[in-house]
Amino acid sequence: MARGVRLVALDIDGTLLRSDRTISPRTRAAVERARSLGVRVVLVTGRRHPSARRVAEDLGDGIPLVLHNGALVIEDGSVLRCLPLPRPAARRVIEAGRAAGSEPVLHCGAAGEGWLLVDAAARPSGLVSYYLERAKAEVRLVPDLVAAVETEELLQVMFGGSRAEMDALAPRVAQRLGRDARIERTVYPATGLVLLDVLDPSVGKAEGLGFLQRRWGIDPAETLAIGDNWNDREMVERSGYGFVMGNADPDLLALGLP
């Protein structure tokens, strides 16, 4: 453990977890060692609460979670903060995505329920379909996504597809939203899947981690952060000790981050 570190912030997929979605004995021992020394460990992820909670519980009790790229923060099983996506922005992003031929998935639940809302008439395919199949216990089919926005506490709107599809969609959504939302991109080079998450404009992994740093009285210089994707970039850059995994998107590695 680097000298002066009081907080370790870890991304989950591609960082804490191996490709088989397990934690290596070496990583587990390192986390346990850090916690035994009084270092706080937090998981900072784009995941929803149900799936992230299982990973946290596998590591031990009492690990806080920064979820949905910072939109939801949970400590000791209680929601500390929720920053939902404003409804007008959500309606516009749904319309923009559909106009481009991409069907959205809505992430809902201010208390960490992790509901995934999908239009009943939609036919997701490829790896997006696989993603929804894995989370089928939390998937809800609704007759009208735009109408659902009016009654649900919406944390993010997600699109998924090939890199070419998402690279084409991202600027169209950004132009439609302007400063009314933030777009986070997650790239999985091994599978070719790219996810676009549309969030409240104030949300980000670095911002969510900063919320906990202020709560706990820990300076960013006392933080070690590790990630592997574009949504980790600010968190890594703003930490005293920031690292990017070797399995990251080559374009991210080419930036020469720490």
C-alpha positions as CSV (number, residue, x, y, z in Angstrom):
1,M,0.0,0.0,0.0
2,A,1.3,3.4,-1.0
3,R,2.3,5.7,1.9
4,G,-0.4,8.1,2.9
5,V,-3.3,6.2,1.3
6,R,-6.5,6.3,3.3
7,L,-9.0,5.3,0.6
8,V,-8.9,2.8,-2.2
9,A,-11.5,3.2,-5.0
10,L,-12.0,0.2,-7.3
11,D,-13.9,-0.2,-10.5
12,I,-15.6,-3.7,-10.7
13,D,-15.7,-5.0,-14.3
14,G,-12.2,-5.4,-15.9
15,T,-10.6,-4.2,-12.7
16,L,-11.6,-5.9,-9.5
17,L,-13.1,-8.9,-11.4
18,R,-11.2,-11.1,-13.8
19,S,-12.6,-12.1,-17.2
20,D,-14.4,-15.0,-15.5
21,R,-16.1,-12.5,-13.2
22,T,-14.3,-13.8,-10.1
23,I,-11.9,-12.1,-7.7
24,S,-8.4,-13.5,-7.7
25,P,-6.9,-14.7,-4.4
26,R,-4.2,-12.1,-4.8
27,T,-6.6,-9.3,-5.3
28,R,-8.8,-10.5,-2.4
29,A,-5.8,-10.6,-0.1
30,A,-4.7,-7.1,-1.1
31,V,-8.2,-5.7,-0.3
32,E,-8.3,-7.5,3.0
33,R,-4.9,-6.3,3.9
34,A,-5.8,-2.7,3.1
35,R,-9.0,-2.9,5.2
36,S,-7.0,-4.4,8.1
37,L,-4.8,-1.4,8.1
38,G,-7.8,0.9,8.4
39,V,-7.9,2.0,4.7
40,R,-11.4,2.5,3.4
41,V,-12.3,0.5,0.3
42,V,-15.2,1.6,-2.0
43,L,-16.4,0.1,-5.3
44,V,-17.1,2.7,-7.9
45,T,-19.0,1.2,-10.9
46,G,-21.5,1.7,-13.6
47,R,-23.3,-1.3,-12.3
48,R,-26.7,-1.4,-10.7
49,H,-27.1,-2.1,-7.0
50,P,-28.3,-5.8,-7.2
51,S,-25.2,-6.9,-9.1
52,A,-22.7,-4.6,-7.4
53,R,-24.0,-5.6,-4.0
54,R,-23.2,-9.3,-4.7
55,V,-19.6,-8.4,-5.5
56,A,-19.2,-6.2,-2.4
57,E,-20.6,-8.9,-0.2
58,D,-18.2,-11.4,-1.6
59,L,-15.4,-9.1,-0.4
60,G,-16.8,-8.6,3.1
61,D,-19.1,-6.5,5.1
62,G,-19.5,-2.8,5.0
63,I,-18.0,-1.9,1.6
64,P,-19.7,1.3,0.3
65,L,-20.9,1.5,-3.3
66,V,-20.9,4.3,-5.9
67,L,-23.3,3.1,-8.5
68,H,-24.6,4.1,-11.9
69,N,-21.4,6.0,-12.5
70,G,-22.0,8.1,-9.5
71,A,-25.8,8.7,-9.6
72,L,-26.4,6.5,-6.5
73,V,-24.2,6.3,-3.4
74,I,-24.9,3.6,-0.8
75,E,-23.2,3.0,2.6
76,D,-24.2,0.3,5.1
77,G,-27.1,-0.6,3.0
78,S,-28.6,2.9,3.0
79,V,-28.8,5.4,0.2
80,L,-26.8,8.4,1.0
81,R,-27.5,10.3,-2.2
82,C,-29.4,9.9,-5.4
83,L,-29.1,12.2,-8.5
84,P,-31.8,11.1,-11.0
85,L,-31.8,12.0,-14.6
86,P,-34.2,14.9,-15.1
87,R,-37.4,13.8,-16.9
88,P,-37.2,16.4,-19.8
89,A,-33.7,15.2,-20.6
90,A,-34.8,11.5,-20.4
91,R,-37.7,12.1,-22.8
92,R,-35.4,13.8,-25.3
93,V,-32.7,11.1,-25.1
94,I,-35.3,8.3,-25.7
95,E,-36.6,10.2,-28.8
96,A,-33.0,10.9,-30.1
97,G,-32.0,7.2,-29.7
98,R,-35.1,5.9,-31.4
99,A,-34.6,8.4,-34.3
100,A,-31.2,6.9,-34.7
101,G,-32.5,3.3,-34.6
102,S,-31.3,2.5,-31.1
103,E,-33.7,1.2,-28.5
104,P,-32.9,2.5,-24.9
105,V,-32.9,0.6,-21.6
106,L,-34.0,2.7,-18.6
107,H,-32.3,2.2,-15.2
108,C,-34.7,3.0,-12.4
109,G,-35.0,2.8,-8.6
110,A,-33.9,5.6,-6.2
111,A,-33.6,3.1,-3.4
112,G,-31.3,0.8,-5.3
113,E,-33.9,-1.6,-6.7
114,G,-32.0,-1.7,-10.0
115,W,-35.1,-2.0,-12.3
116,L,-34.4,-2.2,-16.0
117,L,-37.3,-0.9,-18.1
118,V,-37.5,-2.0,-21.7
119,D,-40.2,-1.2,-24.2
120,A,-42.4,-4.3,-24.6
121,A,-42.3,-4.0,-28.4
122,A,-38.5,-3.7,-28.5
123,R,-36.4,-6.6,-29.8
124,P,-32.9,-6.1,-28.3
125,S,-30.3,-8.2,-30.0
126,G,-26.7,-9.4,-29.6
127,L,-24.9,-8.6,-26.4
128,V,-27.5,-6.2,-25.2
129,S,-30.0,-9.1,-25.3
130,Y,-27.5,-11.2,-23.3
131,Y,-27.1,-8.4,-20.8
132,L,-30.9,-8.2,-20.2
133,E,-31.1,-12.0,-20.0
134,R,-28.5,-12.1,-17.2
135,A,-30.5,-9.4,-15.3
136,K,-33.9,-10.8,-16.1
137,A,-35.1,-10.8,-12.5
138,E,-35.0,-7.0,-12.6
139,V,-36.2,-6.5,-16.2
140,R,-39.7,-5.0,-16.5
141,L,-41.5,-4.7,-19.9
142,V,-43.5,-1.5,-20.2
143,P,-45.9,-0.5,-23.0
144,D,-44.5,3.0,-23.3
145,L,-41.0,4.1,-22.1
146,V,-41.8,7.8,-22.5
147,A,-44.8,7.5,-20.3
148,A,-42.8,5.4,-17.8
149,V,-40.4,8.4,-17.4
150,E,-43.2,10.4,-15.8
151,T,-43.7,7.9,-12.9
152,E,-40.3,6.3,-12.4
153,E,-37.3,7.6,-10.6
154,L,-34.9,7.3,-13.5
155,L,-31.2,7.1,-12.8
156,Q,-29.9,6.7,-16.4
157,V,-30.8,5.8,-20.0
158,M,-28.5,3.2,-21.5
159,F,-27.8,2.3,-25.1
160,G,-25.6,-0.6,-26.3
161,G,-24.2,-1.9,-29.5
162,S,-21.2,-2.2,-31.7
163,R,-18.5,0.5,-31.5
164,A,-19.5,1.8,-34.9
165,E,-23.2,2.1,-33.9
166,M,-22.4,3.8,-30.6
167,D,-19.8,6.1,-32.1
168,A,-22.5,7.3,-34.5
169,L,-25.2,7.6,-31.8
170,A,-23.2,9.5,-29.2
171,P,-22.8,12.8,-31.1
172,R,-26.5,12.8,-32.1
173,V,-27.6,12.3,-28.5
174,A,-25.1,14.9,-27.3
175,Q,-26.4,17.5,-29.8
176,R,-30.0,16.8,-28.7
177,L,-29.2,17.2,-25.0
178,G,-26.6,19.9,-24.8
179,R,-25.6,20.5,-21.2
180,D,-28.7,18.9,-19.8
181,A,-27.1,15.5,-19.4
182,R,-23.8,13.7,-19.3
183,I,-22.9,10.8,-21.6
184,E,-20.5,8.2,-20.3
185,R,-19.0,5.6,-22.7
186,T,-17.8,2.1,-21.7
187,V,-15.9,0.1,-24.2
188,Y,-15.3,-3.6,-24.1
189,P,-12.5,-4.4,-26.6
190,A,-12.7,-8.2,-26.1
191,T,-16.4,-8.4,-27.2
192,G,-16.8,-5.2,-29.3
193,L,-19.7,-4.0,-27.1
194,V,-19.9,-0.3,-26.3
195,L,-22.4,1.1,-23.7
196,L,-23.6,4.7,-23.6
197,D,-25.0,5.8,-20.3
198,V,-26.9,9.1,-20.2
199,L,-27.0,10.7,-16.7
200,D,-27.7,13.8,-14.8
201,P,-25.1,16.4,-15.9
202,S,-23.5,16.6,-12.5
203,V,-22.9,12.9,-12.2
204,G,-19.6,11.1,-12.7
205,K,-17.5,8.5,-10.9
206,A,-15.0,11.2,-9.8
207,E,-17.8,13.3,-8.5
208,G,-19.4,10.4,-6.6
209,L,-16.1,9.5,-5.1
210,G,-15.6,13.1,-4.1
211,F,-18.9,13.0,-2.2
212,L,-17.5,10.2,0.0
213,Q,-14.1,11.9,0.3
214,R,-15.8,15.0,1.8
215,R,-18.1,12.9,4.0
216,W,-15.1,11.0,5.4
217,G,-12.7,13.9,5.5
218,I,-10.2,12.2,3.1
219,D,-8.2,14.3,0.6
220,P,-8.0,13.2,-3.1
221,A,-4.2,13.1,-2.6
222,E,-4.9,10.3,0.0
223,T,-6.8,8.2,-2.5
224,L,-5.7,5.3,-4.7
225,A,-8.1,4.7,-7.7
226,I,-7.9,1.9,-10.3
227,G,-10.1,1.5,-13.4
228,D,-10.1,0.2,-16.9
229,N,-12.5,2.3,-18.9
230,W,-13.4,5.8,-20.1
231,N,-15.9,6.3,-17.3
232,D,-13.0,5.8,-14.9
233,R,-10.8,8.4,-16.5
234,E,-11.7,11.4,-14.3
235,M,-11.6,9.3,-11.1
236,V,-8.1,8.1,-11.9
237,E,-6.8,11.5,-12.9
238,R,-8.1,13.3,-9.8
239,S,-6.7,10.8,-7.3
240,G,-3.3,11.0,-5.7
241,Y,-2.5,7.5,-7.0
242,G,-4.3,6.7,-10.2
243,F,-3.9,3.5,-12.3
244,V,-5.4,2.2,-15.5
245,M,-5.6,-1.6,-16.1
246,G,-3.5,-3.1,-18.9
247,N,-6.7,-4.6,-20.4
248,A,-8.2,-1.1,-21.0
249,D,-9.3,0.2,-24.4
250,P,-6.1,0.8,-26.4
251,D,-7.3,4.3,-27.2
252,L,-7.5,5.0,-23.4
253,L,-4.1,3.5,-22.8
254,A,-2.6,5.7,-25.6
255,L,-3.4,8.8,-23.5
256,G,-0.6,7.8,-21.2
257,L,-2.6,8.1,-18.0
258,P,-0.8,7.0,-14.8
